[in-house]
Amino acid sequence: MKKKKSHDKFAIVIAMMIVFFVAMSTLNVWQADIEIENITSKQEKVSFGWWGNDERHHYTLQALDLFEKDNPDIKVSYSFGVWDGYERRNRIYMLSGTEPDVMQINYNWLNEYSFDGKGYYDINKLRNSIDLSGYRELDLSYGMMNGKLNAIPIAYNSIMCGYNVDIFKRYQMDIPKTWDDLFAAAKVMKRDGIYPMGIGKKHLFMVLMAHYEQESGKKIFNEKGEYIGDEKAMKSMLEFGKKLLDEKVIPYYDGFGVDSFSSGKCAGVMYWASDAGRYNDKLEEKGMKSVVEYPPVMNNSQLYGWYVKPATMYAIRKNIEDENAAANLLNFLINNSEMIKLQGTEKGIPINKHAREVLAKENMLEGAVAQAGFMIFKIVDKTSNMIPSMEKAEILDAFKDVSDRYFFEKENLDNSAKMMNDRFIKILEN
């Protein structure tokens, strides 16, 4: 009997010890949770969004890791994707107020979402936190909307041409500088199935506008983005487009791609300067020589006809909650030397002169993109700013729809010109 009681007392002691240790461990876990929660609550949070190719995604993620190590009190969440479909998703974000705190934006989005300067945050308010000394006021003017600095330009972009030097040498022809040069090249090259120039949909629209402006001295859009063309202008553009196709200066753009240039099907290519590396460098990897050239002009042109714009820009959402975190991240993106080296010239030659100095010191201002970028710097002061309406998706879709009908002879010239004129007016009225 005594033995049983001693066993019972021992069991009670053991049970009490277990309860004590469980209680203490629970208290420690609870205290640890409080400490973690306190640390997390002290962290500032900022979101960042961008689009691009795999290379851009890779170096941007690397850069964000560096930013968080340098700024342990700031946590960055991010979202990214390819360009296809990104613009439509961005429209949903902007209309629903769910856009990232800091974001890469397209130049024409300023006009679309912030015509009054209120669609994005006024970065002028953060000049004490963001070093803008590497930019001229002319550079920053691209991001000004109604007196507010809505965005910071990253690099300049403009239409440029890449040419396969070997092909032109084979035909004993100089690199084209005028429209006449291109038509002359087509007469010789078409017997071998080679086109002097390859062009995408947006670039063809730019080509036809440029030729019309050079020939007439009149513009299609004014600085406010309003359509000021007419049926006569549309007729001129459509006629020239069909002439380019019929005389084999260019192939139809739906069948054109990077390989069209690198394979030798096209002796030239028209691209954004920031894309020069995709075309010229790929050609040179195959052992052929390439060159970057300004886009064609007309002898005795009335206007230059070509435009300059920022390749991409950085903006801050209008209702930013943590201005400090957003300012720190934006300053890092444009001024941090490691970020600058990771990015290199992937987005073009940086507008920020401090960034160019970093890249020059590392011998990173080389290749086709650098060549095209420096060519833009030579003309930026005397070239008109790109009008956002020129890149409006609805305008480009209307151009493709109507021009296809005319190019493939499903509609006559007069009706096509009227149709395109009417659609442009309607699109920009809304």
C-alpha positions in Angstrom: 0.0 0.0 0.0 2.8 2.4 0.9 4.6 1.4 -2.2 1.6 2.4 -4.3 1.3 5.8 -2.6 5.0 6.6 -3.3 4.4 5.7 -6.9 1.4 8.1 -7.0 3.4 10.9 -5.5 6.2 10.4 -8.0 3.7 10.5 -10.9 2.2 13.7 -9.6 5.7 15.3 -9.4 6.5 14.2 -13.0 3.2 15.6 -14.3 3.8 18.9 -12.5 7.2 19.2 -14.1 5.8 18.5 -17.5 3.1 21.1 -17.1 5.8 23.6 -15.9 8.1 23.0 -18.9 5.3 23.2 -21.4 4.1 26.4 -19.9 7.6 27.9 -20.0 8.2 26.8 -23.6 4.8 28.2 -24.7 5.7 31.5 -23.0 9.1 31.6 -24.8 7.4 30.9 -28.2 4.9 33.6 -27.5 7.6 36.1 -26.5 9.6 35.1 -29.7 6.4 35.7 -31.8 6.1 39.2 -30.2 9.8 40.0 -31.0 9.4 38.8 -34.6 6.1 40.8 -34.9 7.8 43.9 -33.6 10.7 43.5 -36.0 8.3 43.0 -38.9 6.1 45.9 -37.9 9.2 48.2 -37.9 10.1 47.3 -41.5 9.0 49.7 -44.2 7.4 48.0 -47.2 7.5 49.0 -50.8 6.4 47.3 -54.0 8.0 47.5 -57.4 6.8 46.4 -60.8 8.4 46.2 -64.3 8.3 44.3 -67.6 11.1 43.0 -69.8 13.0 40.0 -71.0 14.7 37.3 -68.9 17.9 39.3 -68.7 16.1 42.3 -67.2 14.3 40.1 -64.7 17.5 38.5 -63.6 19.6 41.6 -63.0 16.7 43.4 -61.4 16.1 40.6 -58.9 19.8 40.7 -58.1 19.7 44.4 -57.6 16.7 44.2 -55.2 18.6 41.7 -53.1 21.4 44.2 -52.8 18.9 47.0 -52.0 17.4 45.0 -49.1 20.9 44.2 -47.7 21.8 47.9 -47.8 18.4 48.8 -46.4 17.4 46.1 -43.9 14.6 48.2 -42.6 12.8 48.1 -46.1 11.2 45.0 -47.5 10.5 45.0 -51.3 7.7 43.0 -52.9 7.8 42.8 -56.7 5.9 41.7 -59.8 7.2 41.5 -63.3 6.3 40.0 -66.7 7.0 40.2 -70.5 5.6 43.2 -72.5 2.9 41.2 -74.2 -0.3 41.9 -72.2 1.5 44.0 -69.6 0.0 47.3 -70.9 -3.5 45.9 -70.6 -2.8 44.6 -67.1 -1.3 47.9 -66.1 -4.5 49.7 -67.3 -6.5 47.5 -64.8 -4.0 48.3 -62.0 -4.2 52.0 -62.7 -8.0 52.1 -62.9 -8.4 50.0 -59.7 -5.7 51.7 -57.7 -3.6 48.6 -57.3 -0.5 49.6 -59.2 2.9 49.1 -57.5 4.4 51.8 -55.3 7.4 52.2 -57.7 7.0 51.2 -61.3 8.6 51.1 -64.7 6.3 52.9 -67.1 6.1 53.7 -70.8 6.3 57.3 -71.9 2.9 57.4 -73.4 1.3 56.3 -70.1 1.9 59.8 -68.8 -0.5 61.2 -71.3 -3.0 58.4 -70.8 -3.1 58.2 -66.9 -1.8 61.6 -65.8 -2.7 64.3 -68.4 -3.3 66.7 -65.4 -0.2 65.6 -63.5 -2.3 63.9 -60.8 -2.1 60.3 -62.1 1.4 59.7 -60.6 3.2 61.2 -57.5 5.1 64.5 -57.9 8.7 63.4 -57.5 9.7 67.0 -57.1 8.5 66.6 -53.4 11.3 64.0 -52.9 14.3 66.0 -54.3 15.9 66.0 -50.9 15.9 62.2 -50.9 16.5 61.4 -54.6 19.7 62.7 -56.3 18.7 64.2 -59.7 21.9 66.1 -60.2 22.9 63.8 -63.1 19.9 65.1 -65.2 19.4 68.3 -67.1 16.1 70.1 -66.8 15.6 69.2 -70.5 15.9 65.5 -69.6 13.4 65.8 -66.7 11.0 67.7 -68.8 10.0 64.4 -70.5 8.5 63.4 -67.1 6.7 66.7 -66.4 3.0 66.8 -66.6 1.1 70.0 -65.7 4.1 71.3 -63.6 4.6 68.0 -61.7 7.5 65.6 -62.1 5.6 62.4 -62.7 8.4 60.2 -63.9 12.2 60.0 -64.3 13.5 59.0 -67.8 16.0 56.1 -67.8 17.4 56.3 -71.3 16.4 58.0 -74.6 14.9 56.0 -77.5 14.4 56.8 -81.1 14.0 54.9 -84.4 17.4 53.8 -85.7 18.4 51.4 -88.5 20.8 48.5 -88.5 22.4 47.3 -91.7 24.3 44.2 -92.8 27.5 45.8 -94.2 28.5 42.5 -96.0 25.3 42.4 -98.1 25.7 46.0 -99.2 29.3 45.4 -100.1 28.3 42.4 -102.1 26.1 44.6 -104.2 28.7 47.4 -104.2 26.2 49.8 -102.6 26.6 52.4 -99.9 24.7 52.2 -96.7 21.3 53.9 -97.3 20.7 57.4 -95.9 17.7 58.4 -98.0 14.4 56.9 -99.2 15.8 57.0 -102.7 18.8 54.9 -101.6 16.4 52.2 -100.2 14.4 52.0 -103.5 17.6 51.8 -105.5 18.8 48.9 -103.3 15.5 47.1 -103.7 15.8 47.2 -107.5 19.1 45.3 -107.3 18.4 43.0 -104.3 14.9 41.8 -105.1 16.2 39.4 -107.8 17.8 37.5 -105.0 14.8 37.7 -102.7 16.5 40.2 -100.3 14.7 43.2 -98.9 16.8 46.3 -98.1 14.7 46.9 -94.9 12.6 45.0 -92.4 10.0 46.8 -90.3 7.5 45.9 -87.6 3.9 47.3 -87.3 4.6 50.3 -85.1 7.7 51.1 -87.0 5.8 51.1 -90.3 3.4 53.6 -88.9 6.3 55.8 -87.8 7.9 55.4 -91.3 4.8 56.5 -93.1 4.3 59.5 -90.8 8.0 60.5 -91.1 7.9 60.4 -94.9 4.7 62.4 -95.0 6.1 65.1 -92.6 9.4 65.3 -94.6 7.5 65.7 -97.8 4.7 68.0 -96.8 6.2 69.9 -93.8 3.0 69.1 -91.9 2.5 67.0 -88.8 -0.1 64.3 -88.1 -0.4 65.0 -84.3 0.3 68.2 -82.4 2.2 68.6 -79.1 -1.1 68.1 -77.2 -1.5 64.7 -78.8 -4.5 65.9 -80.9 -4.9 64.4 -84.4 -4.4 67.2 -86.9 -4.2 65.1 -90.1 -6.8 64.7 -92.8 -7.9 62.4 -95.6 -5.2 63.8 -97.9 -2.5 63.0 -95.3 -3.8 59.4 -94.8 -3.9 58.9 -98.6 -0.3 60.0 -98.8 0.8 57.6 -96.0 -1.1 54.6 -97.4 0.2 55.2 -101.0 3.8 55.3 -99.7 3.3 52.2 -97.6 2.0 50.2 -100.6 4.9 51.5 -102.7 7.4 50.2 -100.1 5.7 46.8 -100.3 5.1 46.6 -104.1 8.7 47.6 -104.9 10.1 45.1 -102.4 11.8 47.6 -100.2 10.2 45.9 -97.2 8.4 42.5 -96.6 5.0 42.5 -95.0 5.6 43.1 -91.3 3.6 40.1 -89.9 6.3 37.8 -91.3 9.2 39.9 -90.0 11.4 39.1 -87.0 14.9 39.2 -85.6 15.9 36.1 -87.7 14.9 38.0 -90.9 17.9 40.2 -90.3 20.4 37.7 -88.9 19.5 35.2 -91.7 20.1 37.8 -94.5 16.6 37.9 -95.7 16.6 41.6 -94.9 19.8 43.6 -95.4 18.5 46.3 -93.0 16.2 46.6 -90.0 14.4 49.4 -88.3 14.2 49.3 -84.5 14.1 51.2 -81.3 17.7 52.2 -80.4 17.4 50.2 -77.2 16.9 47.0 -79.3 20.0 47.5 -81.4 21.9 44.8 -79.6 19.2 42.2 -80.3 19.7 42.7 -84.1 23.3 43.9 -84.7 25.0 41.8 -82.1 23.2 38.7 -83.2 24.3 39.3 -86.8 27.9 39.8 -85.7 27.8 36.6 -83.7 27.4 34.9 -87.1 30.6 36.5 -88.4 29.0 39.3 -90.4 29.6 43.1 -90.0 26.8 45.5 -89.0 26.5 49.2 -88.6 23.9 51.5 -86.9 22.6 54.4 -89.0 20.1 57.2 -88.7 16.7 56.5 -90.3 16.1 57.6 -93.9 15.3 61.2 -94.9 14.1 62.8 -98.0 16.4 65.1 -100.0 15.4 68.7 -99.1 13.1 67.5 -96.3 10.6 70.0 -94.9 10.8 68.4 -91.5 13.0 65.7 -89.9 10.0 63.5 -89.3 11.5 61.3 -86.6 11.1 61.6 -82.8 12.8 61.0 -79.5 11.3 59.7 -76.3 12.4 58.1 -73.1 12.9 54.3 -73.6 11.3 53.6 -70.2 10.7 55.7 -67.0 10.3 55.2 -63.3 7.2 56.6 -61.5 5.7 56.5 -58.0 2.0 55.7 -57.4 -0.1 58.8 -56.7 -1.4 57.5 -53.3 2.0 56.3 -52.0 1.8 55.4 -48.3 5.5 55.2 -47.5 7.2 58.0 -49.3 10.6 57.3 -47.6 10.8 53.7 -48.8 9.7 54.7 -52.3 12.3 57.5 -52.5 15.1 55.2 -51.3 14.2 52.5 -53.8 13.9 55.0 -56.7 17.2 56.7 -55.8 18.9 53.2 -55.7 17.5 52.3 -59.1 18.9 55.4 -60.8 22.1 56.2 -58.8 23.5 53.0 -57.1 26.7 52.0 -58.8 26.1 48.3 -58.5 22.6 48.6 -59.9 24.0 50.7 -62.8 26.6 48.1 -63.6 24.0 45.2 -63.4 21.7 47.1 -65.8 24.5 48.2 -68.1 23.1 49.3 -71.4 20.2 46.9 -71.5 17.7 49.8 -71.4 19.9 52.0 -73.5 22.6 54.6 -72.6 21.6 56.1 -69.3 20.4 59.7 -69.3 21.9 60.2 -65.9 25.4 61.4 -66.5 26.6 59.9 -63.2 25.5 56.5 -64.5 27.3 57.0 -67.7 30.5 57.8 -65.8 30.2 54.5 -63.9 29.7 52.5 -67.1 32.6 54.3 -68.8 34.9 53.5 -66.0 34.0 49.8 -66.4 34.3 49.9 -70.2 30.7 49.0 -70.5 29.7 51.7 -73.1 30.3 49.5 -76.2 28.3 47.6 -78.7 25.4 48.5 -81.0 23.1 49.8 -78.2 25.8 52.2 -77.0 26.5 53.3 -80.6 22.7 54.0 -81.2 22.4 55.7 -77.8 25.2 58.1 -78.4 23.8 58.9 -81.8 20.5 59.9 -80.1 22.4 62.3 -77.7 23.7 64.1 -80.8 20.2 64.9 -82.1 18.1 65.0 -78.9 18.3 68.8 -78.5 16.9 69.4 -82.0 14.5 66.5 -82.4 10.8 66.7 -81.5 9.5 64.8 -78.5 7.5 61.7 -79.3 3.8 62.4 -79.2 2.1 59.7 -76.9 -0.8 59.5 -79.3 1.5 58.0 -81.9 1.9 54.9 -79.7 -1.7 54.6 -78.5 -2.7 51.0 -79.0 -6.1 51.9 -80.5 -4.3 54.1 -83.1 -1.9 51.3 -84.1 -4.8 48.8 -84.3 -6.8 51.1 -86.5 -3.8 51.7 -88.7 -3.2 47.9 -89.1 -6.8 47.2 -89.8 -7.3 49.9 -92.5 -3.8 49.6 -94.1 -4.2 45.8 -94.4 -7.4 46.3 -96.3 -5.7 48.7 -98.7 -2.4 46.8 -99.0 -4.2 43.6 -99.9 -6.6 45.4 -102.3 -9.7 44.7 -100.3 -10.5 48.4 -100.2 -9.6 51.3 -102.5 -7.4 54.2 -101.6 -10.0 56.9 -101.1 -12.2 54.8 -98.9 -9.2 53.6 -96.9 -8.0 57.1 -96.3 -11.4 58.3 -95.2 -11.8 55.3 -92.9 -8.4 55.8 -91.2 -9.0 59.5 -90.9 -12.5 59.0 -89.3 -11.2 56.3 -86.9 -8.3 58.5 -85.7 -10.7 61.3 -85.0 -13.0 59.1 -83.1 -10.3 57.4 -81.0 -8.8 60.7 -79.9 -12.1 62.3 -79.2 -12.8 59.9 -76.4 
